């Protein structure tokens, strides 16, 4: 289920995962065809397992974290 309180949320599928020590880099192919990257800090064990390649996920972020790229 999508995060209830998120203002910006998109559904997609995990396409690739890179483990880089202190964080993991997830490539998520969104339902609209775009691909986004999300860096997740590896700071503690989660109550639920981390998403795996091929798994459906939701990507969300607070409005103040958005950056518009012009080039």
C-alpha positions, 0 to 999 in steps of 0.5 A, a space after each residue: 500500500 502507498 504511504 498514507 501521509 506522503 505528498 509525493 509518491 510514485 509506484 515502481 519496481 526495483 530494477 537494481 541494487 548497489 551496496 556501497 558500505 554505509 548506504 544502498 543505492 536502489 534503481 527503481 523503474 517507475 510505472 510511467 517508464 522513468 527510472 529514479 535512484 534512491 540512496 538508503 542509509 544502512 544504519 540499523 536492522 529493519 523490522 521488515 526485509 529490504 526490498 529486492 530486485 523485481 519487488 514492487 515499491 513506493 518512492 516518496 519524499 518530502 516537498 522540501 527535498 525535491 531539486 529541479 534539474 535544468 540540464 
